[in-house]
Amino acid sequence: MGFYTEYKAVFDAVKAALVYVPAVPAEGEVPEVPAHGVASIKTVVLGEQFSLGALPKAIINAEPASIGPAEMGDMLSVKVNFSVVLVILEYEPKDWFADVISVMGDVVDAVLADRTLGGKAQNCIPTGFAPGEIKFQDKLFYGGVVRFQAEVWYAP
């Protein structure tokens, strides 16, 4: 696989971890499928245009990545940095912990449920957690940013 394919796979895996899919009960020979994703988020956006309706919304953004030699052979260690911007409320929360920080925590838990992101990374860790105000199109929203770093070993 080329660099783009391996790099993009990290973001696709993060989106898959966040998109909520409700449980499907067992029926006949079809086994039960448990719910997964973040139920407290209505929309997850990755690299596409979006409107600010349907809150809470998670927006996955790529951030600068570092590339260096890996400890194994000719492989490169790519530190894929990304943020998940959470636009949660249009009004100031009554309780930051219940209304905002709990949703941000759900995002961390969903990503850390499989720190290899389905085998797309060696490891993925949170590197920042910042609840606060978010400004889009000169309008103030409330939510926060959770930053992550995923390490990918790439063989050119």
DOTI-844229 format. One record per residue (C-alpha): residue in one letter; x, y, z; chain. Coordinates in steps of 0.1 Angstrom, whole numbers. Example, Ala and Ser with C-alpha at 12.3 -4.5 7.8 and 13.67 -1.06 7.14 Angstrom:
<recs>
<type: A&X: 123&Y: -45&Z: 78&mol: A>
<type: S&X: 137&Y: -11&Z: 71&mol: A>
</recs>
This chain:
<recs>
<type: M&X: 0&Y: 0&Z: 0&mol: A>
<type: G&X: 11&Y: 35&Z: -7&mol: A>
<type: F&X: 16&Y: 63&Z: 19&mol: A>
<type: Y&X: -17&Y: 80&Z: 12&mol: A>
<type: T&X: -36&Y: 47&Z: 17&mol: A>
<type: E&X: -20&Y: 39&Z: 50&mol: A>
<type: Y&X: -23&Y: 75&Z: 63&mol: A>
<type: K&X: -60&Y: 78&Z: 52&mol: A>
<type: A&X: -68&Y: 44&Z: 68&mol: A>
<type: V&X: -61&Y: 59&Z: 103&mol: A>
<type: F&X: -87&Y: 86&Z: 97&mol: A>
<type: D&X: -113&Y: 61&Z: 83&mol: A>
<type: A&X: -108&Y: 39&Z: 114&mol: A>
<type: V&X: -113&Y: 69&Z: 137&mol: A>
<type: K&X: -145&Y: 78&Z: 120&mol: A>
<type: A&X: -157&Y: 42&Z: 121&mol: A>
<type: A&X: -150&Y: 42&Z: 159&mol: A>
<type: L&X: -170&Y: 73&Z: 164&mol: A>
<type: V&X: -201&Y: 68&Z: 142&mol: A>
<type: Y&X: -229&Y: 53&Z: 163&mol: A>
<type: V&X: -244&Y: 20&Z: 151&mol: A>
<type: P&X: -273&Y: 8&Z: 173&mol: A>
<type: A&X: -274&Y: -28&Z: 184&mol: A>
<type: V&X: -291&Y: -54&Z: 162&mol: A>
<type: P&X: -309&Y: -82&Z: 181&mol: A>
<type: A&X: -303&Y: -118&Z: 172&mol: A>
<type: E&X: -329&Y: -132&Z: 148&mol: A>
<type: G&X: -329&Y: -169&Z: 137&mol: A>
<type: E&X: -294&Y: -178&Z: 126&mol: A>
<type: V&X: -282&Y: -142&Z: 125&mol: A>
<type: P&X: -263&Y: -134&Z: 157&mol: A>
<type: E&X: -267&Y: -103&Z: 178&mol: A>
<type: V&X: -246&Y: -73&Z: 168&mol: A>
<type: P&X: -237&Y: -51&Z: 197&mol: A>
<type: A&X: -240&Y: -13&Z: 195&mol: A>
<type: H&X: -207&Y: 6&Z: 188&mol: A>
<type: G&X: -196&Y: 41&Z: 184&mol: A>
<type: V&X: -205&Y: 72&Z: 203&mol: A>
<type: A&X: -243&Y: 75&Z: 209&mol: A>
<type: S&X: -240&Y: 111&Z: 222&mol: A>
<type: I&X: -228&Y: 123&Z: 187&mol: A>
<type: K&X: -253&Y: 128&Z: 159&mol: A>
<type: T&X: -228&Y: 134&Z: 130&mol: A>
<type: V&X: -192&Y: 126&Z: 123&mol: A>
<type: V&X: -174&Y: 146&Z: 96&mol: A>
<type: L&X: -141&Y: 136&Z: 79&mol: A>
<type: G&X: -128&Y: 158&Z: 51&mol: A>
<type: E&X: -161&Y: 168&Z: 37&mol: A>
<type: Q&X: -181&Y: 200&Z: 37&mol: A>
<type: F&X: -206&Y: 203&Z: 65&mol: A>
<type: S&X: -232&Y: 226&Z: 80&mol: A>
<type: L&X: -235&Y: 232&Z: 117&mol: A>
<type: G&X: -269&Y: 217&Z: 121&mol: A>
<type: A&X: -275&Y: 183&Z: 138&mol: A>
<type: L&X: -255&Y: 189&Z: 170&mol: A>
<type: P&X: -235&Y: 174&Z: 186&mol: A>
<type: K&X: -211&Y: 170&Z: 157&mol: A>
<type: A&X: -176&Y: 156&Z: 156&mol: A>
<type: I&X: -152&Y: 170&Z: 130&mol: A>
<type: I&X: -120&Y: 150&Z: 125&mol: A>
<type: N&X: -90&Y: 171&Z: 113&mol: A>
<type: A&X: -56&Y: 161&Z: 102&mol: A>
<type: E&X: -27&Y: 179&Z: 119&mol: A>
<type: P&X: 10&Y: 180&Z: 110&mol: A>
<type: A&X: 26&Y: 145&Z: 111&mol: A>
<type: S&X: 62&Y: 137&Z: 118&mol: A>
<type: I&X: 81&Y: 110&Z: 99&mol: A>
<type: G&X: 113&Y: 94&Z: 111&mol: A>
<type: P&X: 131&Y: 61&Z: 110&mol: A>
<type: A&X: 114&Y: 33&Z: 129&mol: A>
<type: E&X: 133&Y: 10&Z: 152&mol: A>
<type: M&X: 127&Y: -20&Z: 128&mol: A>
<type: G&X: 146&Y: -23&Z: 95&mol: A>
<type: D&X: 139&Y: 2&Z: 68&mol: A>
<type: M&X: 105&Y: 11&Z: 80&mol: A>
<type: L&X: 95&Y: 47&Z: 88&mol: A>
<type: S&X: 76&Y: 57&Z: 119&mol: A>
<type: V&X: 48&Y: 81&Z: 110&mol: A>
<type: K&X: 33&Y: 100&Z: 139&mol: A>
<type: V&X: -2&Y: 108&Z: 126&mol: A>
<type: N&X: -16&Y: 137&Z: 146&mol: A>
<type: F&X: -53&Y: 145&Z: 145&mol: A>
<type: S&X: -79&Y: 163&Z: 164&mol: A>
<type: V&X: -116&Y: 157&Z: 169&mol: A>
<type: V&X: -134&Y: 190&Z: 173&mol: A>
<type: L&X: -167&Y: 185&Z: 191&mol: A>
<type: V&X: -194&Y: 211&Z: 184&mol: A>
<type: I&X: -219&Y: 202&Z: 211&mol: A>
<type: L&X: -241&Y: 232&Z: 221&mol: A>
<type: E&X: -252&Y: 265&Z: 206&mol: A>
<type: Y&X: -257&Y: 279&Z: 241&mol: A>
<type: E&X: -235&Y: 280&Z: 272&mol: A>
<type: P&X: -238&Y: 247&Z: 291&mol: A>
<type: K&X: -255&Y: 246&Z: 325&mol: A>
<type: D&X: -231&Y: 219&Z: 336&mol: A>
<type: W&X: -198&Y: 216&Z: 316&mol: A>
<type: F&X: -191&Y: 181&Z: 329&mol: A>
<type: A&X: -226&Y: 166&Z: 321&mol: A>
<type: D&X: -232&Y: 186&Z: 289&mol: A>
<type: V&X: -197&Y: 188&Z: 272&mol: A>
<type: I&X: -169&Y: 169&Z: 290&mol: A>
<type: S&X: -189&Y: 137&Z: 291&mol: A>
<type: V&X: -193&Y: 137&Z: 253&mol: A>
<type: M&X: -156&Y: 144&Z: 250&mol: A>
<type: G&X: -148&Y: 115&Z: 273&mol: A>
<type: D&X: -170&Y: 93&Z: 251&mol: A>
<type: V&X: -148&Y: 101&Z: 222&mol: A>
<type: V&X: -116&Y: 92&Z: 241&mol: A>
<type: D&X: -132&Y: 59&Z: 252&mol: A>
<type: A&X: -143&Y: 50&Z: 217&mol: A>
<type: V&X: -109&Y: 56&Z: 202&mol: A>
<type: L&X: -91&Y: 39&Z: 231&mol: A>
<type: A&X: -114&Y: 8&Z: 228&mol: A>
<type: D&X: -90&Y: -4&Z: 201&mol: A>
<type: R&X: -57&Y: 15&Z: 203&mol: A>
<type: T&X: -45&Y: -1&Z: 171&mol: A>
<type: L&X: -75&Y: 13&Z: 152&mol: A>
<type: G&X: -84&Y: -20&Z: 137&mol: A>
<type: G&X: -48&Y: -28&Z: 129&mol: A>
<type: K&X: -43&Y: 5&Z: 110&mol: A>
<type: A&X: -18&Y: 18&Z: 136&mol: A>
<type: Q&X: 7&Y: 4&Z: 161&mol: A>
<type: N&X: -8&Y: 25&Z: 189&mol: A>
<type: C&X: -31&Y: 55&Z: 193&mol: A>
<type: I&X: -31&Y: 78&Z: 224&mol: A>
<type: P&X: -48&Y: 110&Z: 234&mol: A>
<type: T&X: -25&Y: 140&Z: 236&mol: A>
<type: G&X: -48&Y: 168&Z: 245&mol: A>
<type: F&X: -83&Y: 174&Z: 260&mol: A>
<type: A&X: -96&Y: 210&Z: 259&mol: A>
<type: P&X: -132&Y: 218&Z: 266&mol: A>
<type: G&X: -142&Y: 254&Z: 257&mol: A>
<type: E&X: -158&Y: 278&Z: 232&mol: A>
<type: I&X: -156&Y: 271&Z: 195&mol: A>
<type: K&X: -162&Y: 298&Z: 168&mol: A>
<type: F&X: -175&Y: 289&Z: 134&mol: A>
<type: Q&X: -187&Y: 314&Z: 108&mol: A>
<type: D&X: -187&Y: 342&Z: 134&mol: A>
<type: K&X: -210&Y: 322&Z: 157&mol: A>
<type: L&X: -201&Y: 309&Z: 191&mol: A>
<type: F&X: -206&Y: 272&Z: 200&mol: A>
<type: Y&X: -196&Y: 252&Z: 230&mol: A>
<type: G&X: -177&Y: 219&Z: 229&mol: A>
<type: G&X: -140&Y: 211&Z: 228&mol: A>
<type: V&X: -111&Y: 195&Z: 211&mol: A>
<type: V&X: -96&Y: 161&Z: 218&mol: A>
<type: R&X: -61&Y: 156&Z: 202&mol: A>
<type: F&X: -46&Y: 122&Z: 194&mol: A>
<type: Q&X: -15&Y: 107&Z: 180&mol: A>
<type: A&X: -14&Y: 74&Z: 161&mol: A>
<type: E&X: 19&Y: 57&Z: 152&mol: A>
<type: V&X: 20&Y: 40&Z: 118&mol: A>
<type: W&X: 49&Y: 20&Z: 105&mol: A>
<type: Y&X: 53&Y: 26&Z: 68&mol: A>
<type: A&X: 75&Y: 6&Z: 45&mol: A>
<type: P&X: 83&Y: 27&Z: 14&mol: A>
</recs>
